[in-house]
Amino acid sequence: MELLLSGDVETGKAVLRDFINATIGFEKLGELTDTPAKSLMRMFGPKGNPRADNLFGVIRRLQEETGVHLAVAAA
């Protein structure tokens, strides 16, 4: 998330894609978000451009499924 927030969207998407693959996988994430797995793969691919509602929906589901919770703090 830090990469996405700092403007390094390409690297941020790549790290998020790796996290998805290493944890629940795109198939299960697709079931949880009611989004086809292939659409999610494209969304987080090099040319993908996820909308904010899709991105935050994915993050919410990942937090619920993995137990990893993100917090934002002012620097």
Helices and strands as residue ranges (DSSP letters): H 2-6, H 9-22, H 25-33, H 37-43, H 52-66
